[in-house]
Amino acid sequence: MCITLFIILTIAFMVVRLMPGSVYDNPEYSIEIIQALEAKAQLDKPWIIQYFHFLKGALRGDWGVSVKIAPCVPVFDVIKQRIPITILLNIISLVISLPIGILAGTVAAMNRSRMPDHIISFLVVIFISVPSFVFATLMQYFLAFKAGWFPIVYSATAAGTAKYRSMMLPMLALSFGPIATVTRYLRGELIENLSSEYMLLARTKGLTKYQAAFRHAFRNSCVPLANIIIPMFTGILGGSLVVERIFAIPGVGGLMVESVSTSDHFLTVAVLLFYSVISLFTILLVDISYGIIDPRIRLGGNE
């Protein structure tokens, strides 16, 4: 993980430094002031010297300050202010997605090639094919602007139910993709396990179709799902980059877009680091979860 993170930071630094313009570009600054600021941050040096200066500061915990969005504020202090709303938005979206996806996948597998299966499969194709920001825009227009059922944008000053009502549409927009993903994978795994020989043995013991499915096939189908469910959190975070901007949510996703568009380079690298750390830890959790779900994997590793 450390090696991977080092490579990601190196690429992120190089890409950000190759972006046109200066981090200190400002109509109010003269050319002399911009050059003085760049010299102070060693941005007037060759990029390899800038890179070693960046690593030296990073090892000391100095990742720089925001220049455009929150001037003179350390970059991770800016991120810490935005993390709670982003984590809340994504966790609730994931909590909504899992039970609905598991239920839909189970219903589709148990009614294979019947009308419920066809309807669910059609919806899965729609939810996977259409990006979350398209659903966000459509719901914002029809449910918020036209029908008036929800606030058009997120209200940071609201409290209680009003606050969660303003978060309902972005949470739903971020949930459709994960619901379709869980449904598709669980349906495929359940269908494969329902046709296995051990299911026939379970039926001959006197178990009904549903008893055999939930006691035996369902748990075996959850093993490959671990590789889908845990990284979905990172996937939802990626989708929230645009959704947060659509609903004016002051989260990390909107901060990422804003830092890139304003050339706040130090903040951009810090946000990329935030997303990279979460992605790497989700990969680690996937590997650990295999042994928890399927004891055979854990026993095989001990041997």
Buried (B, 14 or more C-beta within 10 A) or exposed (E): EEEEBEEBBEEBBEEBBEEEEBBBEEEEBEEEEBBEBBEEBBBBBEEEEBBEBBBEBBEEEEBBBBBBBBEEBBBBEBBEBBBEBBBBBBEBBBEBBBEBBBBBBBBBBBBEEEEEBEBBBEBBEEBBEBBBBEBBBEBBEEBBEEEEEBBBBBBEEBEEEEBEBBBBBBBBBBBBBBBBBBBBBBBBBBBBBBEEEEBEEBEEEEBEEEEBBBEBBBEBBBBBBBBBBBBBBBBBBBBBBBBBBBBBBBBBBBBBBBBBEBBBBBBBBBBBBBBBEBBBBBBEBBEEBBBEBBEEBEEEEEE
